[in-house]
């Protein structure tokens, strides 16, 4: 997307030395997906258009069944931001395929995976071109215990005002929103 005031971006500095007698060249590179309008004229006229290529996130079938709707919502929530920039349906979600040729560990496949571990984090990584900043794929890893940390943080901020969070197991409505927000934040990274 060409520079747009509604889109904030962090940049990375790339440095290179062309000639030992010259100063170091510094270039700012924005890490971003290559999202282009399928109809540039309609897009420039302010119409909502589809992208040339969608960003597809594949969701691990190991993710607990009750988490999956919230994971999908967290991913797809970014389409609202893209719509404000004039693009519709930029991000889509698919479950891991049962096709034997499907390779979920491909570095060029964006995915949300589940790790049955003792860690309490949501890890984020992406594969990108260091020279241009173009992101090729993103990976989000939901560790099985990440909800414990979310619950602790919620207790710190809302235990005094909400009896619904002062329980052993959070209600699905609250747990689901924490999952949605965590995934939405991870997609944004």
C-alpha positions in Angstrom: 0.0 0.0 0.0 1.4 3.4 -0.8 2.0 5.6 2.2 -1.3 6.3 4.0 -1.9 8.4 7.0 -4.1 5.7 8.6 -1.3 3.2 8.6 1.4 3.5 11.2 4.7 1.6 10.7 7.9 0.9 12.6 11.0 0.8 10.5 14.3 -1.1 10.6 17.6 0.5 9.7 19.6 -1.3 7.2 23.3 -0.3 6.9 25.7 -1.0 4.2 29.2 -0.1 3.1 29.7 0.5 -0.6 33.2 1.9 -0.4 35.6 2.0 2.5 36.3 5.6 1.8 32.6 6.6 2.0 30.4 6.9 5.0 28.0 4.0 5.9 24.8 4.1 3.9 21.7 4.0 6.1 18.3 3.1 4.7 15.0 2.8 6.6 13.0 -0.3 5.7 9.4 -1.0 6.9 8.6 -4.6 7.6 5.2 -5.1 6.0 3.1 -7.4 3.9 3.0 -6.7 0.1 -0.7 -5.8 -0.1 -1.7 -4.2 -3.4 -5.2 -3.3 -4.7 -6.5 -5.5 -7.5 -8.0 -2.4 -9.2 -5.8 0.6 -8.6 -8.1 3.1 -10.4 -11.1 2.1 -8.3 -9.0 2.1 -5.1 -7.6 5.6 -5.9 -11.2 6.7 -6.5 -12.0 5.7 -2.9 -13.8 2.4 -3.7 -13.3 -0.7 -1.6 -11.4 -3.3 -3.6 -9.9 -6.7 -3.1 -6.2 -7.2 -2.8 -4.2 -8.8 -5.6 -3.2 -11.6 -3.2 -4.7 -12.4 0.2 -2.7 -13.1 3.4 -3.8 -16.6 4.4 -3.3 -17.8 8.0 -3.6 -21.5 8.5 -4.9 -22.6 11.9 -3.4 -25.7 13.6 -6.0 -28.4 14.2 -4.3 -29.1 17.6 -5.6 -25.7 18.9 -8.4 -26.6 21.4 -11.8 -26.6 19.8 -13.3 -24.0 22.1 -10.4 -21.6 21.3 -10.7 -21.8 17.5 -13.5 -19.3 16.9 -11.7 -16.7 19.0 -8.4 -17.4 17.1 -10.3 -16.9 13.8 -11.9 -13.7 15.1 -8.6 -12.3 16.2 -7.0 -12.9 12.8 -9.9 -11.6 10.8 -10.3 -8.5 13.0 -7.5 -6.9 11.0 -9.7 -6.8 7.9 -11.5 -3.8 9.5 -8.2 -1.9 9.5 -7.5 -2.8 5.9 -11.0 -1.7 4.9 -10.2 1.8 6.3 -7.3 1.8 3.9 -9.7 0.8 1.0 -9.0 -2.9 0.8 -11.5 -5.7 1.5 -10.9 -9.3 2.6 -7.1 -8.9 2.8 -6.7 -11.7 5.5 -8.4 -15.1 5.4 -8.2 -18.1 7.7 -8.1 -21.8 6.8 -7.7 -24.9 9.0 -4.6 -27.0 8.4 -5.4 -29.3 5.5 -5.6 -33.1 5.8 -4.1 -33.4 2.3 -0.9 -35.4 2.6 0.9 -32.9 0.4 0.2 -30.0 2.9 3.4 -29.1 4.7 2.5 -27.0 7.8 6.1 -26.3 8.6 6.8 -24.5 5.3 8.5 -21.2 6.0 6.3 -19.6 3.4 3.1 -20.6 5.1 1.5 -18.2 7.6 0.1 -20.2 10.6 -1.2 -20.2 14.1 0.1 -23.3 15.9 -0.4 -24.8 19.3 2.4 -26.0 21.6 1.5 -28.2 24.5 4.2 -26.8 26.8 4.6 -25.2 30.2 5.3 -21.8 28.6 2.8 -19.0 29.2 3.5 -16.9 26.1 2.2 -16.2 22.6 5.3 -16.2 20.4 5.4 -14.3 17.1 7.8 -14.6 14.2 7.9 -13.8 10.6 10.0 -14.5 7.5 10.8 -11.3 5.6 13.2 -9.9 3.0 15.8 -7.9 4.9 16.5 -5.6 2.0 12.9 -4.6 1.2 11.1 -5.5 4.4 8.4 -7.5 2.6 6.9 -10.1 4.9 6.6 -13.5 3.3 4.9 -15.4 6.2 4.0 -15.0 9.8 3.9 -17.6 12.6 2.0 -17.3 15.9 2.6 -20.0 18.5 0.0 -20.3 21.3 1.5 -22.2 24.2 -1.0 -24.3 26.1 -0.5 -22.3 29.4 -0.7 -18.8 27.9 -4.2 -18.4 29.3 -2.8 -18.8 32.9 -0.8 -15.7 32.4 -3.7 -13.8 30.8 -5.9 -14.8 33.8 -3.3 -13.6 36.3 -3.0 -10.2 34.5 -6.7 -9.9 34.4 -6.9 -10.6 38.1 -4.4 -7.9 38.8 -6.4 -5.3 36.9 -10.0 -6.3 37.5 -10.3 -8.6 40.6 -11.6 -5.8 42.8 -14.4 -4.8 40.4 -15.4 -8.1 38.8 -16.4 -11.3 40.5 -16.5 -13.0 37.1 -12.7 -13.0 37.0 -12.2 -14.1 40.6 -12.7 -17.8 39.8 -10.6 -20.8 39.1 -11.6 -21.1 35.4 -12.7 -18.0 33.5 -16.1 -18.1 31.8 -15.8 -18.8 28.1 -17.0 -15.3 27.2 -14.1 -13.7 29.1 -11.5 -16.4 28.1 -12.6 -16.1 24.5 -12.1 -12.3 24.4 -8.6 -12.7 25.9 -7.7 -15.3 23.2 -9.1 -13.0 20.5 -7.2 -10.0 21.8 -3.9 -12.0 22.2 -4.2 -13.3 18.6 -5.2 -9.9 17.2 -2.1 -8.4 18.9 0.1 -11.2 17.6 -1.1 -10.7 14.0 -0.3 -7.0 14.3 3.3 -7.8 15.2 
